[in-house]
Amino acid sequence: MGSSPASETRYIVWISRSGTDAFEWEIRRETDSVVVHRSTRLFATRIEAIFDSARTAATLNIAIIAPSAVEGENAKGD
């Protein structure tokens, strides 16, 4: 009944700096990094972008994971 967790598509949120003062986000498929949704506005802080991406993911019924949770990803960040 239903698909197994191993076969479910997983998504990652990428937060990036746009210019010097703003942040934006993209929701990407984990397997091939295809962008499935991106922010339509810029945010003054990284945390605002994270919260907005989480609201959008919830609306789209997408379960997201942090990039550091991806196998082989460097958990230290930059």
N, CA, C and O atoms as a MOPAC input file, in Angstrom:
PM7 MOZYME 1SCF
protein

 N      0.84100 1    -1.15800 1     0.00000 1
 C      0.00000 1     0.00000 1     0.00000 1
 C      0.89500 1     1.23200 1     0.00000 1
 O      1.64300 1     1.44200 1     0.95500 1
 N      0.84000 1     2.04100 1    -1.03300 1
 C      1.69700 1     3.21100 1    -1.15700 1
 C      3.09800 1     2.83500 1    -1.56800 1
 O      3.43000 1     1.65500 1    -1.67700 1
 N      3.91400 1     3.83200 1    -1.79500 1
 C      5.29600 1     3.57700 1    -2.19900 1
 C      6.20100 1     3.55100 1    -0.97600 1
 O      5.88300 1     4.13800 1     0.05800 1
 N      7.30500 1     2.88100 1    -1.10200 1
 C      8.24800 1     2.82400 1     0.01100 1
 C      9.00400 1     4.14600 1     0.10700 1
 O      9.17200 1     4.83900 1    -0.89600 1
 N      9.46300 1     4.49900 1     1.31600 1
 C     10.19900 1     5.75400 1     1.48300 1
 C     11.41800 1     5.85900 1     0.58500 1
 O     11.78600 1     6.95900 1     0.17400 1
 N     12.05300 1     4.73300 1     0.27100 1
 C     13.24900 1     4.76000 1    -0.57200 1
 C     12.92700 1     5.19600 1    -2.00000 1
 O     13.80000 1     5.71800 1    -2.69400 1
 N     11.69000 1     4.99000 1    -2.44800 1
 C     11.34400 1     5.33800 1    -3.82100 1
 C     10.68200 1     6.71100 1    -3.94300 1
 O     10.39200 1     7.15800 1    -5.05300 1
 N     10.43800 1     7.38900 1    -2.80800 1
 C      9.81500 1     8.70500 1    -2.84300 1
 C     10.82300 1     9.75100 1    -3.31700 1
 O     12.01500 1     9.66500 1    -3.02400 1
 N     10.32200 1    10.73100 1    -4.04800 1
 C     11.17300 1    11.82900 1    -4.49300 1
 C     11.45900 1    12.73900 1    -3.31500 1
 O     10.55300 1    13.10200 1    -2.56500 1
 N     12.71700 1    13.10500 1    -3.15400 1
 C     13.11100 1    14.02600 1    -2.08200 1
 C     13.53000 1    15.34300 1    -2.71200 1
 O     13.99800 1    15.38700 1    -3.84900 1
 N     13.35300 1    16.41700 1    -1.94600 1
 C     13.62500 1    17.76000 1    -2.42700 1
 C     14.56200 1    18.48100 1    -1.47000 1
 O     14.60000 1    18.20300 1    -0.27200 1
 N     15.31000 1    19.40700 1    -2.03400 1
 C     16.27200 1    20.20500 1    -1.27500 1
 C     15.96000 1    21.67400 1    -1.51600 1
 O     15.60400 1    22.05700 1    -2.63100 1
 N     16.09100 1    22.49800 1    -0.48400 1
 C     15.94900 1    23.94700 1    -0.63900 1
 C     17.34200 1    24.56400 1    -0.70600 1
 O     18.18400 1    24.32000 1     0.15800 1
 N     17.56900 1    25.35200 1    -1.72500 1
 C     18.83100 1    26.07700 1    -1.88200 1
 C     18.56300 1    27.55100 1    -1.62900 1
 O     17.73700 1    28.16200 1    -2.30800 1
 N     19.25300 1    28.12000 1    -0.65900 1
 C     19.15000 1    29.54700 1    -0.36200 1
 C     20.40100 1    30.18800 1    -0.94500 1
 O     21.51900 1    29.74600 1    -0.67900 1
 N     20.20600 1    31.22900 1    -1.73900 1
 C     21.37600 1    31.89700 1    -2.31800 1
 C     21.23800 1    33.40600 1    -2.17500 1
 O     20.14400 1    33.94800 1    -2.02300 1
 N     22.37800 1    34.05100 1    -2.22900 1
 C     22.40700 1    35.50100 1    -2.12800 1
 C     22.20000 1    36.07400 1    -3.52600 1
 O     22.83200 1    35.64400 1    -4.49100 1
 N     21.31300 1    37.04100 1    -3.61300 1
 C     21.05700 1    37.72300 1    -4.87800 1
 C     21.58700 1    39.14000 1    -4.74000 1
 O     21.01300 1    39.95200 1    -4.01400 1
 N     22.65000 1    39.43400 1    -5.41300 1
 C     23.28700 1    40.72700 1    -5.20600 1
 C     24.00700 1    40.70700 1    -3.86800 1
 O     24.55900 1    39.67500 1    -3.48600 1
 N     24.01400 1    41.81500 1    -3.15200 1
 C     24.71600 1    41.86200 1    -1.87300 1
 C     23.78300 1    41.93200 1    -0.67700 1
 O     24.19600 1    41.61600 1     0.43900 1
 N     22.53300 1    42.34000 1    -0.88000 1
 C     21.65400 1    42.58600 1     0.25700 1
 C     20.42900 1    41.68800 1     0.34800 1
 O     19.61500 1    41.87800 1     1.25200 1
 N     20.26400 1    40.73400 1    -0.53200 1
 C     19.02400 1    39.97100 1    -0.54400 1
 C     19.28000 1    38.48000 1    -0.76100 1
 O     20.32100 1    38.07000 1    -1.27500 1
 N     18.29800 1    37.69200 1    -0.35200 1
 C     18.36800 1    36.24100 1    -0.50400 1
 C     17.16400 1    35.74600 1    -1.29200 1
 O     16.09700 1    36.36100 1    -1.27300 1
 N     17.34800 1    34.63700 1    -1.97800 1
 C     16.25600 1    33.98100 1    -2.69300 1
 C     16.39800 1    32.48400 1    -2.48400 1
 O     17.43600 1    32.02600 1    -2.00700 1
 N     15.38000 1    31.71600 1    -2.83000 1
 C     15.42200 1    30.26500 1    -2.62700 1
 C     14.92600 1    29.53100 1    -3.86000 1
 O     14.21500 1    30.08500 1    -4.69900 1
 N     15.32800 1    28.24800 1    -3.94400 1
 C     14.84900 1    27.32600 1    -4.97300 1
 C     14.58800 1    25.98300 1    -4.31400 1
 O     15.35100 1    25.55900 1    -3.44700 1
 N     13.52500 1    25.31600 1    -4.71400 1
 C     13.26900 1    23.94300 1    -4.29800 1
 C     13.67600 1    23.07200 1    -5.48200 1
 O     13.16800 1    23.23500 1    -6.59200 1
 N     14.60700 1    22.13700 1    -5.22800 1
 C     15.13700 1    21.27400 1    -6.29000 1
 C     14.90800 1    19.80400 1    -5.94200 1
 O     14.88900 1    19.42400 1    -4.77200 1
 N     14.73300 1    18.98000 1    -6.98600 1
 C     14.70800 1    17.53000 1    -6.76700 1
 C     16.10100 1    17.09300 1    -6.37200 1
 O     17.08800 1    17.55000 1    -6.95000 1
 N     16.18700 1    16.22200 1    -5.40100 1
 C     17.49300 1    15.77300 1    -4.91600 1
 C     18.25600 1    14.98100 1    -5.97400 1
 O     19.47100 1    15.13700 1    -6.10400 1
 N     17.56400 1    14.13900 1    -6.72500 1
 C     18.23700 1    13.22200 1    -7.64800 1
 C     18.93700 1    13.90200 1    -8.80500 1
 O     20.01600 1    13.47100 1    -9.21100 1
 N     18.34200 1    14.96100 1    -9.34700 1
 C     18.92800 1    15.58500 1   -10.53800 1
 C     19.03900 1    17.11000 1   -10.45800 1
 O     19.39900 1    17.75400 1   -11.44300 1
 N     18.73900 1    17.68400 1    -9.31000 1
 C     18.83800 1    19.13000 1    -9.05300 1
 C     17.95700 1    19.99000 1    -9.95700 1
 O     18.21800 1    21.18300 1   -10.11600 1
 N     16.92300 1    19.40200 1   -10.54900 1
 C     15.98800 1    20.18100 1   -11.36100 1
 C     15.18100 1    21.09300 1   -10.43700 1
 O     14.62900 1    20.63800 1    -9.43500 1
 N     15.11600 1    22.37400 1   -10.77700 1
 C     14.35400 1    23.34500 1    -9.98600 1
 C     12.86900 1    23.11600 1   -10.23800 1
 O     12.40900 1    23.17300 1   -11.37900 1
 N     12.12000 1    22.85800 1    -9.16400 1
 C     10.67700 1    22.65300 1    -9.29800 1
 C      9.88500 1    23.87400 1    -8.85800 1
 O      8.72100 1    24.03000 1    -9.22600 1
 N     10.51900 1    24.74300 1    -8.06600 1
 C      9.87000 1    25.99400 1    -7.66100 1
 C     10.94200 1    26.94600 1    -7.15600 1
 O     11.93400 1    26.51500 1    -6.56900 1
 N     10.74400 1    28.24700 1    -7.38400 1
 C     11.70700 1    29.23900 1    -6.86800 1
 C     10.95400 1    30.45000 1    -6.34300 1
 O      9.80100 1    30.69000 1    -6.70200 1
 N     11.62000 1    31.19900 1    -5.49800 1
 C     10.98500 1    32.37600 1    -4.90300 1
 C     10.68400 1    33.40700 1    -5.98200 1
 O     11.40600 1    33.54000 1    -6.97000 1
 N      9.60300 1    34.12300 1    -5.75900 1
 C      9.21700 1    35.16700 1    -6.70700 1
 C      9.59600 1    36.54800 1    -6.19200 1
 O      9.36700 1    37.55900 1    -6.85500 1
 N     10.18000 1    36.57100 1    -4.99900 1
 C     10.64500 1    37.84900 1    -4.44600 1
 C     11.94500 1    37.63500 1    -3.69100 1
 O     12.37000 1    36.50200 1    -3.46500 1
 N     12.56400 1    38.73000 1    -3.30700 1
 C     13.82100 1    38.68800 1    -2.57000 1
 C     13.54500 1    38.95000 1    -1.09400 1
 O     12.55500 1    39.59200 1    -0.74400 1
 N     14.42800 1    38.44700 1    -0.23200 1
 C     14.26400 1    38.56900 1     1.20900 1
 C     15.48200 1    39.24600 1     1.81400 1
 O     16.61100 1    39.02500 1     1.37800 1
 N     15.23900 1    40.07200 1     2.82300 1
 C     16.31900 1    40.82700 1     3.46200 1
 C     17.25400 1    39.92300 1     4.26800 1
 O     18.44200 1    40.21900 1     4.39800 1
 N     16.72400 1    38.82700 1     4.80600 1
 C     17.55300 1    37.92000 1     5.60200 1
 C     17.40400 1    36.48300 1     5.10300 1
 O     16.41600 1    36.12400 1     4.46300 1
 N     18.40400 1    35.68800 1     5.41300 1
 C     18.39700 1    34.27600 1     5.02700 1
 C     17.23000 1    33.54100 1     5.70500 1
 O     16.58200 1    32.70000 1     5.08200 1
 N     16.96300 1    33.85800 1     6.97500 1
 C     15.90800 1    33.15300 1     7.70100 1
 C     14.53000 1    33.44800 1     7.09900 1
 O     13.66800 1    32.56900 1     7.08900 1
 N     14.30800 1    34.65600 1     6.60200 1
 C     13.03500 1    34.95900 1     5.92400 1
 C     12.87300 1    34.09200 1     4.67600 1
 O     11.78000 1    33.60600 1     4.38700 1
 N     13.95400 1    33.90500 1     3.95100 1
 C     13.91300 1    33.05800 1     2.75600 1
 C     13.63800 1    31.60700 1     3.13800 1
 O     12.87800 1    30.91900 1     2.45700 1
 N     14.24800 1    31.14400 1     4.21800 1
 C     14.01600 1    29.77500 1     4.67800 1
 C     12.55700 1    29.58600 1     5.07100 1
 O     11.93500 1    28.60200 1     4.67100 1
 N     12.00900 1    30.50600 1     5.84100 1
 C     10.60800 1    30.39300 1     6.26400 1
 C      9.66400 1    30.42100 1     5.07300 1
 O      8.70100 1    29.65600 1     5.02500 1
 N      9.93100 1    31.29400 1     4.11600 1
 C      9.06700 1    31.37800 1     2.94100 1
 C      9.13600 1    30.09100 1     2.12000 1
 O      8.11400 1    29.61800 1     1.62200 1
 N     10.33700 1    29.52300 1     1.97800 1
 C     10.46000 1    28.27300 1     1.22700 1
 C      9.72500 1    27.14400 1     1.94600 1
 O      9.12800 1    26.28500 1     1.29700 1
 N      9.76300 1    27.13600 1     3.27300 1
 C      9.05500 1    26.10200 1     4.04100 1
 C      7.54500 1    26.23600 1     3.86700 1
 O      6.84600 1    25.23300 1     3.72200 1
 N      7.03500 1    27.47400 1     3.88100 1
 C      5.59300 1    27.69100 1     3.65100 1
 C      5.19200 1    27.20200 1     2.26200 1
 O      4.15800 1    26.55500 1     2.09600 1
 N      6.02000 1    27.51900 1     1.26900 1
 C      5.71800 1    27.08800 1    -0.10100 1
 C      5.76200 1    25.57600 1    -0.21600 1
 O      4.88300 1    24.97600 1    -0.83500 1
 N      6.77600 1    24.95300 1     0.37300 1
 C      6.88400 1    23.49000 1     0.32400 1
 C      5.66700 1    22.83700 1     0.97900 1
 O      5.15100 1    21.83800 1     0.47800 1
 N      5.21100 1    23.39900 1     2.09200 1
 C      4.02900 1    22.85200 1     2.76600 1
 C      2.79400 1    22.99500 1     1.88200 1
 O      1.97400 1    22.08000 1     1.81000 1
 N      2.65700 1    24.13000 1     1.21300 1
 C      1.53400 1    24.35700 1     0.31300 1
 C      1.55100 1    23.36600 1    -0.84700 1
 O      0.50200 1    22.88600 1    -1.27500 1
 N      2.75100 1    23.06000 1    -1.35500 1
 C      2.90000 1    22.12900 1    -2.47500 1
 C      2.93900 1    20.67500 1    -2.01000 1
 O      3.03000 1    19.75900 1    -2.82700 1
 N      2.87000 1    20.46800 1    -0.68900 1
 C      2.94300 1    19.13300 1    -0.10500 1
 C      4.25800 1    18.43600 1    -0.46200 1
 O      4.27700 1    17.25600 1    -0.81500 1
 N      5.35500 1    19.19000 1    -0.36300 1
 C      6.69400 1    18.68800 1    -0.65500 1
 C      7.46300 1    18.56900 1     0.65500 1
 O      7.54300 1    19.52900 1     1.42100 1
 N      8.02000 1    17.40900 1     0.91000 1
 C      8.88500 1    17.22100 1     2.07000 1
 C     10.30100 1    17.60400 1     1.64900 1
 O     10.84700 1    17.03800 1     0.70200 1
 N     10.88900 1    18.56000 1     2.35200 1
 C     12.22400 1    19.02700 1     1.97800 1
 C     13.24200 1    18.55800 1     3.00400 1
 O     12.90000 1    18.26100 1     4.14900 1
 N     14.50200 1    18.49500 1     2.57600 1
 C     15.60000 1    18.14900 1     3.46000 1
 C     16.65700 1    19.23800 1     3.35300 1
 O     16.75500 1    19.93100 1     2.34000 1
 N     17.43400 1    19.37600 1     4.40000 1
 C     18.52700 1    20.34400 1     4.39400 1
 C     19.65900 1    19.80400 1     3.54700 1
 O     19.89700 1    18.59700 1     3.54900 1
 N     20.37700 1    20.67100 1     2.81200 1
 C     21.48700 1    20.18700 1     1.98300 1
 C     22.50800 1    19.37200 1     2.76600 1
 O     23.09400 1    18.44200 1     2.21100 1
 N     22.74100 1    19.69300 1     4.04200 1
 C     23.72800 1    18.94600 1     4.82200 1
 C     23.25300 1    17.53300 1     5.13300 1
 O     24.05500 1    16.69200 1     5.53700 1
 N     21.95600 1    17.25500 1     4.95200 1
 C     21.42100 1    15.91900 1     5.20000 1
 C     21.56000 1    15.00700 1     3.97900 1
 O     21.29800 1    13.80700 1     4.06300 1
 N     21.97000 1    15.57500 1     2.85300 1
 C     22.11700 1    14.79500 1     1.63000 1
 C     23.38500 1    13.95700 1     1.73100 1
 O     24.43000 1    14.45600 1     2.15100 1
 N     23.29600 1    12.67800 1     1.34500 1
 C     24.47600 1    11.81000 1     1.38400 1
 C     25.61200 1    12.42300 1     0.57900 1
 O     25.41400 1    12.88200 1    -0.54600 1
 N     26.81000 1    12.42300 1     1.17100 1
 C     27.99600 1    12.90400 1     0.47500 1
 C     28.14500 1    14.41200 1     0.52300 1
 O     29.14400 1    14.94700 1     0.04200 1
 N     27.18400 1    15.10100 1     1.08700 1
 C     27.24900 1    16.56700 1     1.16100 1
 C     28.11400 1    16.96500 1     2.34800 1
 O     28.07800 1    16.31300 1     3.39200 1
 N     28.88200 1    18.01700 1     2.19500 1
 C     29.71200 1    18.52000 1     3.27500 1
 C     28.83600 1    19.23000 1     4.29700 1
 O     28.24000 1    20.25900 1     3.97800 1
 N     28.74100 1    18.71600 1     5.50200 1
 C     27.87000 1    19.27200 1     6.53400 1
 C     28.39400 1    20.57900 1     7.11500 1
 O     27.64700 1    21.27800 1     7.80000 1
 N     29.65200 1    20.93300 1     6.86500 1
 C     30.22200 1    22.14700 1     7.42900 1
 C     29.66000 1    23.39700 1     6.76400 1
 O     29.60300 1    24.44400 1     7.40900 1
 N     29.24900 1    23.33300 1     5.51800 1
 C     28.78000 1    24.51700 1     4.80100 1
 C     29.93200 1    25.40700 1     4.42100 1
 O     31.08100 1    24.97000 1     4.35300 1
 N     29.60300 1    26.70400 1     4.16600 1
 C     30.69300 1    27.62300 1     3.80000 1
 C     30.89500 1    28.69500 1     4.78600 1
 O     31.77500 1    29.53800 1     4.60900 1

